């Protein structure tokens, strides 16, 4: 099964990349963009046939490697 993991910084965690993107957007004339937060998306295939089992497996991957639960939130999307 295919999975997509969306990882974002938790509210209150400083995001220097988001600030840099916001500054670059303003420099390009997009002055209406603000509070930019940068994140990442990880796509992977899990050798599971059951969506619940795939979600459990990806959840374990997130807790152990893909995300830093102290600073980041993550959302798992299981695709058919």
PyMOL Python script that loads the backbone (N, CA, C, O; Angstrom):
from pymol import cmd

cmd.read_pdbstr("""\
ATOM      1  N   UNK A   1       0.843  -1.176   0.000  1.00  0.00           N
ATOM      2  CA  UNK A   1       0.000   0.000   0.000  1.00  0.00           C
ATOM      3  C   UNK A   1       0.890   1.241   0.000  1.00  0.00           C
ATOM      4  O   UNK A   1       1.969   1.255   0.592  1.00  0.00           O
ATOM      5  N   UNK A   2       0.418   2.262  -0.667  1.00  0.00           N
ATOM      6  CA  UNK A   2       1.142   3.532  -0.704  1.00  0.00           C
ATOM      7  C   UNK A   2       0.692   4.395   0.472  1.00  0.00           C
ATOM      8  O   UNK A   2      -0.473   4.385   0.869  1.00  0.00           O
ATOM      9  N   UNK A   3       1.645   5.134   1.011  1.00  0.00           N
ATOM     10  CA  UNK A   3       1.355   6.037   2.120  1.00  0.00           C
ATOM     11  C   UNK A   3       2.022   7.377   1.859  1.00  0.00           C
ATOM     12  O   UNK A   3       3.070   7.456   1.218  1.00  0.00           O
ATOM     13  N   UNK A   4       1.402   8.415   2.361  1.00  0.00           N
ATOM     14  CA  UNK A   4       1.945   9.763   2.267  1.00  0.00           C
ATOM     15  C   UNK A   4       1.932  10.333   3.684  1.00  0.00           C
ATOM     16  O   UNK A   4       0.903  10.319   4.359  1.00  0.00           O
ATOM     17  N   UNK A   5       3.077  10.828   4.123  1.00  0.00           N
ATOM     18  CA  UNK A   5       3.208  11.399   5.463  1.00  0.00           C
ATOM     19  C   UNK A   5       3.487  12.887   5.321  1.00  0.00           C
ATOM     20  O   UNK A   5       4.465  13.281   4.686  1.00  0.00           O
ATOM     21  N   UNK A   6       2.635  13.711   5.905  1.00  0.00           N
ATOM     22  CA  UNK A   6       2.801  15.173   5.918  1.00  0.00           C
ATOM     23  C   UNK A   6       3.373  15.545   7.281  1.00  0.00           C
ATOM     24  O   UNK A   6       2.759  15.265   8.310  1.00  0.00           O
ATOM     25  N   UNK A   7       4.534  16.167   7.291  1.00  0.00           N
ATOM     26  CA  UNK A   7       5.209  16.527   8.536  1.00  0.00           C
ATOM     27  C   UNK A   7       5.334  18.043   8.604  1.00  0.00           C
ATOM     28  O   UNK A   7       5.832  18.679   7.675  1.00  0.00           O
ATOM     29  N   UNK A   8       4.875  18.611   9.715  1.00  0.00           N
ATOM     30  CA  UNK A   8       4.954  20.059   9.919  1.00  0.00           C
ATOM     31  C   UNK A   8       5.476  20.347  11.322  1.00  0.00           C
ATOM     32  O   UNK A   8       5.344  19.530  12.233  1.00  0.00           O
ATOM     33  N   UNK A   9       6.065  21.516  11.469  1.00  0.00           N
ATOM     34  CA  UNK A   9       6.514  21.923  12.797  1.00  0.00           C
ATOM     35  C   UNK A   9       5.306  22.244  13.676  1.00  0.00           C
ATOM     36  O   UNK A   9       4.295  22.756  13.197  1.00  0.00           O
ATOM     37  N   UNK A  10       5.425  21.940  14.948  1.00  0.00           N
ATOM     38  CA  UNK A  10       4.356  22.258  15.887  1.00  0.00           C
ATOM     39  C   UNK A  10       4.251  23.776  16.045  1.00  0.00           C
ATOM     40  O   UNK A  10       5.239  24.493  15.887  1.00  0.00           O
ATOM     41  N   UNK A  11       3.043  24.260  16.357  1.00  0.00           N
ATOM     42  CA  UNK A  11       2.895  25.696  16.603  1.00  0.00           C
ATOM     43  C   UNK A  11       3.847  26.140  17.718  1.00  0.00           C
ATOM     44  O   UNK A  11       4.020  25.434  18.712  1.00  0.00           O
ATOM     45  N   UNK A  12       4.450  27.288  17.548  1.00  0.00           N
ATOM     46  CA  UNK A  12       5.367  27.812  18.551  1.00  0.00           C
ATOM     47  C   UNK A  12       6.823  27.438  18.310  1.00  0.00           C
ATOM     48  O   UNK A  12       7.719  28.044  18.899  1.00  0.00           O
ATOM     49  N   UNK A  13       7.073  26.457  17.461  1.00  0.00           N
ATOM     50  CA  UNK A  13       8.453  26.087  17.121  1.00  0.00           C
ATOM     51  C   UNK A  13       8.939  27.040  16.035  1.00  0.00           C
ATOM     52  O   UNK A  13       8.268  27.222  15.019  1.00  0.00           O
ATOM     53  N   UNK A  14      10.097  27.645  16.248  1.00  0.00           N
ATOM     54  CA  UNK A  14      10.639  28.581  15.277  1.00  0.00           C
ATOM     55  C   UNK A  14      10.873  27.876  13.939  1.00  0.00           C
ATOM     56  O   UNK A  14      11.315  26.728  13.900  1.00  0.00           O
ATOM     57  N   UNK A  15      10.571  28.576  12.850  1.00  0.00           N
ATOM     58  CA  UNK A  15      10.685  28.018  11.505  1.00  0.00           C
ATOM     59  C   UNK A  15      11.505  28.963  10.635  1.00  0.00           C
ATOM     60  O   UNK A  15      10.934  29.757   9.887  1.00  0.00           O
ATOM     61  N   UNK A  16      12.847  28.894  10.718  1.00  0.00           N
ATOM     62  CA  UNK A  16      13.666  29.810   9.931  1.00  0.00           C
ATOM     63  C   UNK A  16      13.491  29.634   8.431  1.00  0.00           C
ATOM     64  O   UNK A  16      13.590  30.610   7.687  1.00  0.00           O
ATOM     65  N   UNK A  17      13.234  28.418   7.966  1.00  0.00           N
ATOM     66  CA  UNK A  17      13.007  28.218   6.536  1.00  0.00           C
ATOM     67  C   UNK A  17      11.709  28.889   6.100  1.00  0.00           C
ATOM     68  O   UNK A  17      11.643  29.481   5.022  1.00  0.00           O
ATOM     69  N   UNK A  18      10.692  28.795   6.928  1.00  0.00           N
ATOM     70  CA  UNK A  18       9.426  29.475   6.626  1.00  0.00           C
ATOM     71  C   UNK A  18       9.613  30.976   6.537  1.00  0.00           C
ATOM     72  O   UNK A  18       9.056  31.632   5.657  1.00  0.00           O
ATOM     73  N   UNK A  19      10.407  31.520   7.460  1.00  0.00           N
ATOM     74  CA  UNK A  19      10.689  32.967   7.439  1.00  0.00           C
ATOM     75  C   UNK A  19      11.451  33.347   6.176  1.00  0.00           C
ATOM     76  O   UNK A  19      11.170  34.385   5.577  1.00  0.00           O
ATOM     77  N   UNK A  20      12.410  32.525   5.761  1.00  0.00           N
ATOM     78  CA  UNK A  20      13.173  32.806   4.540  1.00  0.00           C
ATOM     79  C   UNK A  20      12.264  32.766   3.317  1.00  0.00           C
ATOM     80  O   UNK A  20      12.383  33.608   2.427  1.00  0.00           O
ATOM     81  N   UNK A  21      11.363  31.801   3.269  1.00  0.00           N
ATOM     82  CA  UNK A  21      10.411  31.707   2.157  1.00  0.00           C
ATOM     83  C   UNK A  21       9.506  32.932   2.148  1.00  0.00           C
ATOM     84  O   UNK A  21       9.243  33.510   1.093  1.00  0.00           O
ATOM     85  N   UNK A  22       9.032  33.325   3.326  1.00  0.00           N
ATOM     86  CA  UNK A  22       8.174  34.503   3.420  1.00  0.00           C
ATOM     87  C   UNK A  22       8.908  35.751   2.919  1.00  0.00           C
ATOM     88  O   UNK A  22       8.338  36.557   2.184  1.00  0.00           O
ATOM     89  N   UNK A  23      10.170  35.906   3.317  1.00  0.00           N
ATOM     90  CA  UNK A  23      10.955  37.051   2.856  1.00  0.00           C
ATOM     91  C   UNK A  23      11.153  37.039   1.347  1.00  0.00           C
ATOM     92  O   UNK A  23      11.078  38.080   0.696  1.00  0.00           O
ATOM     93  N   UNK A  24      11.406  35.852   0.793  1.00  0.00           N
ATOM     94  CA  UNK A  24      11.582  35.739  -0.654  1.00  0.00           C
ATOM     95  C   UNK A  24      10.281  36.059  -1.392  1.00  0.00           C
ATOM     96  O   UNK A  24      10.307  36.718  -2.431  1.00  0.00           O
ATOM     97  N   UNK A  25       9.160  35.604  -0.870  1.00  0.00           N
ATOM     98  CA  UNK A  25       7.869  35.914  -1.487  1.00  0.00           C
ATOM     99  C   UNK A  25       7.614  37.416  -1.486  1.00  0.00           C
ATOM    100  O   UNK A  25       7.161  37.982  -2.481  1.00  0.00           O
ATOM    101  N   UNK A  26       7.910  38.051  -0.357  1.00  0.00           N
ATOM    102  CA  UNK A  26       7.731  39.509  -0.273  1.00  0.00           C
ATOM    103  C   UNK A  26       8.640  40.218  -1.283  1.00  0.00           C
ATOM    104  O   UNK A  26       8.238  41.194  -1.917  1.00  0.00           O
ATOM    105  N   UNK A  27       9.869  39.711  -1.423  1.00  0.00           N
ATOM    106  CA  UNK A  27      10.801  40.289  -2.386  1.00  0.00           C
ATOM    107  C   UNK A  27      10.314  40.166  -3.822  1.00  0.00           C
ATOM    108  O   UNK A  27      10.669  40.973  -4.681  1.00  0.00           O
ATOM    109  N   UNK A  28       9.502  39.156  -4.069  1.00  0.00           N
ATOM    110  CA  UNK A  28       8.929  38.955  -5.406  1.00  0.00           C
ATOM    111  C   UNK A  28       7.604  39.689  -5.596  1.00  0.00           C
ATOM    112  O   UNK A  28       6.963  39.583  -6.642  1.00  0.00           O
ATOM    113  N   UNK A  29       7.207  40.437  -4.564  1.00  0.00           N
ATOM    114  CA  UNK A  29       5.980  41.226  -4.674  1.00  0.00           C
ATOM    115  C   UNK A  29       4.742  40.571  -4.093  1.00  0.00           C
ATOM    116  O   UNK A  29       3.654  41.141  -4.177  1.00  0.00           O
ATOM    117  N   UNK A  30       4.875  39.396  -3.511  1.00  0.00           N
ATOM    118  CA  UNK A  30       3.727  38.723  -2.892  1.00  0.00           C
ATOM    119  C   UNK A  30       3.607  39.173  -1.436  1.00  0.00           C
ATOM    120  O   UNK A  30       3.893  38.416  -0.508  1.00  0.00           O
ATOM    121  N   UNK A  31       3.179  40.423  -1.260  1.00  0.00           N
ATOM    122  CA  UNK A  31       3.140  41.018   0.072  1.00  0.00           C
ATOM    123  C   UNK A  31       1.954  40.537   0.905  1.00  0.00           C
ATOM    124  O   UNK A  31       1.884  40.828   2.099  1.00  0.00           O
ATOM    125  N   UNK A  32       1.033  39.814   0.300  1.00  0.00           N
ATOM    126  CA  UNK A  32      -0.125  39.338   1.052  1.00  0.00           C
ATOM    127  C   UNK A  32       0.112  37.964   1.687  1.00  0.00           C
ATOM    128  O   UNK A  32      -0.794  37.431   2.325  1.00  0.00           O
ATOM    129  N   UNK A  33       1.298  37.381   1.530  1.00  0.00           N
ATOM    130  CA  UNK A  33       1.621  36.097   2.163  1.00  0.00           C
ATOM    131  C   UNK A  33       2.269  36.363   3.516  1.00  0.00           C
ATOM    132  O   UNK A  33       3.169  37.196   3.631  1.00  0.00           O
ATOM    133  N   UNK A  34       1.805  35.650   4.539  1.00  0.00           N
ATOM    134  CA  UNK A  34       2.384  35.826   5.873  1.00  0.00           C
ATOM    135  C   UNK A  34       2.293  34.515   6.647  1.00  0.00           C
ATOM    136  O   UNK A  34       1.580  33.590   6.259  1.00  0.00           O
ATOM    137  N   UNK A  35       3.026  34.462   7.742  1.00  0.00           N
ATOM    138  CA  UNK A  35       3.037  33.304   8.639  1.00  0.00           C
ATOM    139  C   UNK A  35       3.326  32.006   7.871  1.00  0.00           C
ATOM    140  O   UNK A  35       2.662  30.990   8.076  1.00  0.00           O
ATOM    141  N   UNK A  36       4.317  32.060   6.994  1.00  0.00           N
ATOM    142  CA  UNK A  36       4.681  30.901   6.173  1.00  0.00           C
ATOM    143  C   UNK A  36       5.354  29.856   7.061  1.00  0.00           C
ATOM    144  O   UNK A  36       6.261  30.175   7.830  1.00  0.00           O
ATOM    145  N   UNK A  37       4.908  28.623   6.948  1.00  0.00           N
ATOM    146  CA  UNK A  37       5.493  27.491   7.669  1.00  0.00           C
ATOM    147  C   UNK A  37       5.916  26.462   6.634  1.00  0.00           C
ATOM    148  O   UNK A  37       5.162  26.161   5.709  1.00  0.00           O
ATOM    149  N   UNK A  38       7.094  25.934   6.783  1.00  0.00           N
ATOM    150  CA  UNK A  38       7.638  24.970   5.849  1.00  0.00           C
ATOM    151  C   UNK A  38       7.491  23.579   6.446  1.00  0.00           C
ATOM    152  O   UNK A  38       7.639  23.397   7.654  1.00  0.00           O
ATOM    153  N   UNK A  39       7.201  22.607   5.606  1.00  0.00           N
ATOM    154  CA  UNK A  39       7.084  21.227   6.060  1.00  0.00           C
ATOM    155  C   UNK A  39       7.662  20.292   5.021  1.00  0.00           C
ATOM    156  O   UNK A  39       8.359  20.715   4.099  1.00  0.00           O
ATOM    157  N   UNK A  40       7.364  19.017   5.183  1.00  0.00           N
ATOM    158  CA  UNK A  40       7.838  18.047   4.201  1.00  0.00           C
ATOM    159  C   UNK A  40       6.801  16.953   4.018  1.00  0.00           C
ATOM    160  O   UNK A  40       5.966  16.704   4.888  1.00  0.00           O
ATOM    161  N   UNK A  41       6.879  16.311   2.863  1.00  0.00           N
ATOM    162  CA  UNK A  41       5.995  15.193   2.535  1.00  0.00           C
ATOM    163  C   UNK A  41       6.878  14.011   2.181  1.00  0.00           C
ATOM    164  O   UNK A  41       7.805  14.135   1.381  1.00  0.00           O
ATOM    165  N   UNK A  42       6.592  12.873   2.775  1.00  0.00           N
ATOM    166  CA  UNK A  42       7.321  11.644   2.475  1.00  0.00           C
ATOM    167  C   UNK A  42       6.323  10.648   1.904  1.00  0.00           C
ATOM    168  O   UNK A  42       5.302  10.356   2.528  1.00  0.00           O
ATOM    169  N   UNK A  43       6.616  10.130   0.726  1.00  0.00           N
ATOM    170  CA  UNK A  43       5.776   9.113   0.105  1.00  0.00           C
ATOM    171  C   UNK A  43       6.529   7.788   0.142  1.00  0.00           C
ATOM    172  O   UNK A  43       7.729   7.744  -0.131  1.00  0.00           O
ATOM    173  N   UNK A  44       5.831   6.719   0.479  1.00  0.00           N
ATOM    174  CA  UNK A  44       6.468   5.419   0.530  1.00  0.00           C
ATOM    175  C   UNK A  44       5.457   4.313   0.273  1.00  0.00           C
ATOM    176  O   UNK A  44       4.248   4.526   0.355  1.00  0.00           O
ATOM    177  N   UNK A  45       5.965   3.143  -0.035  1.00  0.00           N
ATOM    178  CA  UNK A  45       5.132   1.971  -0.222  1.00  0.00           C
ATOM    179  C   UNK A  45       5.428   1.001   0.908  1.00  0.00           C
ATOM    180  O   UNK A  45       6.587   0.721   1.215  1.00  0.00           O
ATOM    181  N   UNK A  46       4.372   0.495   1.521  1.00  0.00           N
ATOM    182  CA  UNK A  46       4.497  -0.452   2.630  1.00  0.00           C
ATOM    183  C   UNK A  46       3.959  -1.799   2.153  1.00  0.00           C
ATOM    184  O   UNK A  46       2.897  -1.869   1.533  1.00  0.00           O
ATOM    185  N   UNK A  47       4.684  -2.842   2.439  1.00  0.00           N
ATOM    186  CA  UNK A  47       4.286  -4.180   2.010  1.00  0.00           C
ATOM    187  C   UNK A  47       3.206  -4.718   2.950  1.00  0.00           C
ATOM    188  O   UNK A  47       3.453  -5.616   3.754  1.00  0.00           O
ATOM    189  N   UNK A  48       2.014  -4.152   2.832  1.00  0.00           N
ATOM    190  CA  UNK A  48       0.834  -4.559   3.608  1.00  0.00           C
ATOM    191  C   UNK A  48      -0.367  -4.547   2.670  1.00  0.00           C
ATOM    192  O   UNK A  48      -0.403  -3.768   1.718  1.00  0.00           O
ATOM    193  N   UNK A  49      -1.341  -5.399   2.930  1.00  0.00           N
ATOM    194  CA  UNK A  49      -2.553  -5.428   2.105  1.00  0.00           C
ATOM    195  C   UNK A  49      -3.740  -4.821   2.832  1.00  0.00           C
ATOM    196  O   UNK A  49      -4.786  -4.581   2.228  1.00  0.00           O
ATOM    197  N   UNK A  50      -3.586  -4.576   4.115  1.00  0.00           N
ATOM    198  CA  UNK A  50      -4.653  -4.036   4.949  1.00  0.00           C
ATOM    199  C   UNK A  50      -4.309  -2.593   5.310  1.00  0.00           C
ATOM    200  O   UNK A  50      -3.202  -2.318   5.773  1.00  0.00           O
ATOM    201  N   UNK A  51      -5.247  -1.675   5.101  1.00  0.00           N
ATOM    202  CA  UNK A  51      -4.990  -0.251   5.365  1.00  0.00           C
ATOM    203  C   UNK A  51      -4.659   0.011   6.830  1.00  0.00           C
ATOM    204  O   UNK A  51      -3.788   0.830   7.125  1.00  0.00           O
ATOM    205  N   UNK A  52      -5.334  -0.664   7.748  1.00  0.00           N
ATOM    206  CA  UNK A  52      -5.073  -0.456   9.172  1.00  0.00           C
ATOM    207  C   UNK A  52      -3.666  -0.921   9.540  1.00  0.00           C
ATOM    208  O   UNK A  52      -2.974  -0.256  10.310  1.00  0.00           O
ATOM    209  N   UNK A  53      -3.249  -2.040   9.001  1.00  0.00           N
ATOM    210  CA  UNK A  53      -1.902  -2.549   9.271  1.00  0.00           C
ATOM    211  C   UNK A  53      -0.854  -1.611   8.668  1.00  0.00           C
ATOM    212  O   UNK A  53       0.182  -1.355   9.282  1.00  0.00           O
ATOM    213  N   UNK A  54      -1.124  -1.104   7.475  1.00  0.00           N
ATOM    214  CA  UNK A  54      -0.205  -0.168   6.837  1.00  0.00           C
ATOM    215  C   UNK A  54      -0.072   1.098   7.672  1.00  0.00           C
ATOM    216  O   UNK A  54       1.037   1.593   7.879  1.00  0.00           O
ATOM    217  N   UNK A  55      -1.194   1.625   8.152  1.00  0.00           N
ATOM    218  CA  UNK A  55      -1.167   2.836   8.986  1.00  0.00           C
ATOM    219  C   UNK A  55      -0.353   2.601  10.257  1.00  0.00           C
ATOM    220  O   UNK A  55       0.442   3.453  10.654  1.00  0.00           O
ATOM    221  N   UNK A  56      -0.550   1.461  10.887  1.00  0.00           N
ATOM    222  CA  UNK A  56       0.180   1.126  12.115  1.00  0.00           C
ATOM    223  C   UNK A  56       1.680   1.067  11.840  1.00  0.00           C
ATOM    224  O   UNK A  56       2.484   1.558  12.632  1.00  0.00           O
ATOM    225  N   UNK A  57       2.048   0.464  10.714  1.00  0.00           N
ATOM    226  CA  UNK A  57       3.457   0.336  10.346  1.00  0.00           C
ATOM    227  C   UNK A  57       4.074   1.706  10.082  1.00  0.00           C
ATOM    228  O   UNK A  57       5.179   1.989  10.546  1.00  0.00           O
ATOM    229  N   UNK A  58       3.368   2.556   9.344  1.00  0.00           N
ATOM    230  CA  UNK A  58       3.884   3.895   9.038  1.00  0.00           C
ATOM    231  C   UNK A  58       3.932   4.746  10.308  1.00  0.00           C
ATOM    232  O   UNK A  58       4.853   5.544  10.482  1.00  0.00           O
ATOM    233  N   UNK A  59       2.965   4.586  11.180  1.00  0.00           N
ATOM    234  CA  UNK A  59       2.969   5.298  12.475  1.00  0.00           C
ATOM    235  C   UNK A  59       4.250   4.964  13.242  1.00  0.00           C
ATOM    236  O   UNK A  59       4.890   5.851  13.806  1.00  0.00           O
ATOM    237  N   UNK A  60       4.616   3.697  13.259  1.00  0.00           N
ATOM    238  CA  UNK A  60       5.845   3.280  13.931  1.00  0.00           C
ATOM    239  C   UNK A  60       7.065   3.912  13.273  1.00  0.00           C
ATOM    240  O   UNK A  60       7.995   4.334  13.960  1.00  0.00           O
ATOM    241  N   UNK A  61       7.064   3.978  11.941  1.00  0.00           N
ATOM    242  CA  UNK A  61       8.169   4.614  11.217  1.00  0.00           C
ATOM    243  C   UNK A  61       8.287   6.092  11.599  1.00  0.00           C
ATOM    244  O   UNK A  61       9.389   6.611  11.778  1.00  0.00           O
ATOM    245  N   UNK A  62       7.145   6.755  11.720  1.00  0.00           N
ATOM    246  CA  UNK A  62       7.146   8.179  12.082  1.00  0.00           C
ATOM    247  C   UNK A  62       7.709   8.375  13.482  1.00  0.00           C
ATOM    248  O   UNK A  62       8.529   9.265  13.710  1.00  0.00           O
ATOM    249  N   UNK A  63       7.272   7.552  14.408  1.00  0.00           N
ATOM    250  CA  UNK A  63       7.733   7.681  15.798  1.00  0.00           C
ATOM    251  C   UNK A  63       9.214   7.388  15.945  1.00  0.00           C
ATOM    252  O   UNK A  63       9.889   7.984  16.785  1.00  0.00           O
ATOM    253  N   UNK A  64       9.728   6.461  15.120  1.00  0.00           N
ATOM    254  CA  UNK A  64      11.113   6.025  15.284  1.00  0.00           C
ATOM    255  C   UNK A  64      12.116   6.762  14.407  1.00  0.00           C
ATOM    256  O   UNK A  64      13.299   6.819  14.743  1.00  0.00           O
ATOM    257  N   UNK A  65      11.657   7.336  13.271  1.00  0.00           N
ATOM    258  CA  UNK A  65      12.623   7.955  12.369  1.00  0.00           C
ATOM    259  C   UNK A  65      12.117   9.167  11.595  1.00  0.00           C
ATOM    260  O   UNK A  65      12.797  10.192  11.551  1.00  0.00           O
ATOM    261  N   UNK A  66      10.949   9.071  10.990  1.00  0.00           N
ATOM    262  CA  UNK A  66      10.534  10.073  10.012  1.00  0.00           C
ATOM    263  C   UNK A  66      10.217  11.440  10.608  1.00  0.00           C
ATOM    264  O   UNK A  66      10.422  12.461   9.951  1.00  0.00           O
ATOM    265  N   UNK A  67       9.725  11.475  11.831  1.00  0.00           N
ATOM    266  CA  UNK A  67       9.346  12.751  12.454  1.00  0.00           C
ATOM    267  C   UNK A  67       9.956  12.849  13.846  1.00  0.00           C
ATOM    268  O   UNK A  67      10.225  11.842  14.501  1.00  0.00           O
ATOM    269  N   UNK A  68      10.163  14.073  14.273  1.00  0.00           N
ATOM    270  CA  UNK A  68      10.613  14.330  15.640  1.00  0.00           C
ATOM    271  C   UNK A  68       9.381  14.738  16.438  1.00  0.00           C
ATOM    272  O   UNK A  68       8.951  15.887  16.346  1.00  0.00           O
ATOM    273  N   UNK A  69       8.798  13.821  17.224  1.00  0.00           N
ATOM    274  CA  UNK A  69       7.535  14.115  17.906  1.00  0.00           C
ATOM    275  C   UNK A  69       7.613  15.256  18.928  1.00  0.00           C
ATOM    276  O   UNK A  69       6.581  15.767  19.363  1.00  0.00           O
ATOM    277  N   UNK A  70       8.813  15.651  19.307  1.00  0.00           N
ATOM    278  CA  UNK A  70       8.962  16.777  20.230  1.00  0.00           C
ATOM    279  C   UNK A  70       8.661  18.088  19.506  1.00  0.00           C
ATOM    280  O   UNK A  70       8.055  18.995  20.076  1.00  0.00           O
ATOM    281  N   UNK A  71       9.093  18.182  18.236  1.00  0.00           N
ATOM    282  CA  UNK A  71       8.986  19.436  17.484  1.00  0.00           C
ATOM    283  C   UNK A  71       8.002  19.388  16.323  1.00  0.00           C
ATOM    284  O   UNK A  71       7.598  20.433  15.813  1.00  0.00           O
ATOM    285  N   UNK A  72       7.611  18.184  15.900  1.00  0.00           N
ATOM    286  CA  UNK A  72       6.835  18.062  14.666  1.00  0.00           C
ATOM    287  C   UNK A  72       5.530  17.293  14.865  1.00  0.00           C
ATOM    288  O   UNK A  72       5.441  16.384  15.691  1.00  0.00           O
ATOM    289  N   UNK A  73       4.535  17.678  14.092  1.00  0.00           N
ATOM    290  CA  UNK A  73       3.294  16.922  13.959  1.00  0.00           C
ATOM    291  C   UNK A  73       3.360  16.174  12.646  1.00  0.00           C
ATOM    292  O   UNK A  73       4.053  16.589  11.717  1.00  0.00           O
ATOM    293  N   UNK A  74       2.642  15.076  12.570  1.00  0.00           N
ATOM    294  CA  UNK A  74       2.571  14.363  11.293  1.00  0.00           C
ATOM    295  C   UNK A  74       1.173  13.825  11.076  1.00  0.00           C
ATOM    296  O   UNK A  74       0.428  13.547  12.015  1.00  0.00           O
ATOM    297  N   UNK A  75       0.846  13.690   9.805  1.00  0.00           N
ATOM    298  CA  UNK A  75      -0.454  13.167   9.408  1.00  0.00           C
ATOM    299  C   UNK A  75      -0.206  12.097   8.347  1.00  0.00           C
ATOM    300  O   UNK A  75       0.505  12.334   7.371  1.00  0.00           O
ATOM    301  N   UNK A  76      -0.789  10.935   8.543  1.00  0.00           N
ATOM    302  CA  UNK A  76      -0.574   9.807   7.637  1.00  0.00           C
ATOM    303  C   UNK A  76      -1.791   9.643   6.740  1.00  0.00           C
ATOM    304  O   UNK A  76      -2.931   9.609   7.203  1.00  0.00           O
ATOM    305  N   UNK A  77      -1.521   9.543   5.455  1.00  0.00           N
ATOM    306  CA  UNK A  77      -2.575   9.310   4.464  1.00  0.00           C
ATOM    307  C   UNK A  77      -2.263   7.988   3.767  1.00  0.00           C
ATOM    308  O   UNK A  77      -1.224   7.855   3.120  1.00  0.00           O
ATOM    309  N   UNK A  78      -3.160   7.015   3.899  1.00  0.00           N
ATOM    310  CA  UNK A  78      -2.991   5.735   3.230  1.00  0.00           C
ATOM    311  C   UNK A  78      -3.748   5.801   1.899  1.00  0.00           C
ATOM    312  O   UNK A  78      -4.941   6.102   1.860  1.00  0.00           O
ATOM    313  N   UNK A  79      -3.025   5.513   0.812  1.00  0.00           N
ATOM    314  CA  UNK A  79      -3.603   5.588  -0.523  1.00  0.00           C
ATOM    315  C   UNK A  79      -3.854   4.173  -1.035  1.00  0.00           C
ATOM    316  O   UNK A  79      -3.096   3.254  -0.725  1.00  0.00           O
ATOM    317  N   UNK A  80      -4.896   4.002  -1.802  1.00  0.00           N
ATOM    318  CA  UNK A  80      -5.190   2.677  -2.363  1.00  0.00           C
ATOM    319  C   UNK A  80      -4.308   2.369  -3.533  1.00  0.00           C
ATOM    320  O   UNK A  80      -4.421   1.295  -4.125  1.00  0.00           O
TER     321      UNK A  80
END
""", "prot")
cmd.dss("prot")
cmd.show_as("cartoon", "prot")
cmd.util.cbc("prot")
cmd.orient("prot")
